[in-house]
């Protein structure tokens, strides 16, 4: 069986993205139904933001999962291509994903900005450490 330790955190991150996507559309469709909003009334993004206030947090979180995590996917891809998968890099990858799960949970539920920001900032530091670790391998080789 083909197994790379760095692939499991990637699969977990992809799962999170699809979970938030599902939650977004569940809450958005429920909100549209409760408010009697016809889908055609939402043809412009600005209308989404003004009419669908209750589902804004999952929508924002979904967009957030398509921003910084791109750098996570790239650092993992490079580590796989360069055959760099030491225990520290794997642990950092899992820590990053765990923090992203916590961030999404906060963002999609009670959405306290100070809690959300602390977790988001921590995840960015972990991502930076992943890049520094991989860069050290690249520059030393």
Secondary structure, DSSP 8 states (H G I E B T S, - for coil): ----HHHHHHHHHHHHHHHHHHHHHHHHHHHHHHHT--GGGG-SHHHHHHH--TTHHHHHHHHHTTTTHHHHHHHHHHHHHTT---HHHHHHHHHHHHHHHHHHHHHHTT--HHHHHHHHHHHHHHHHHHHHHHHHHHHH-
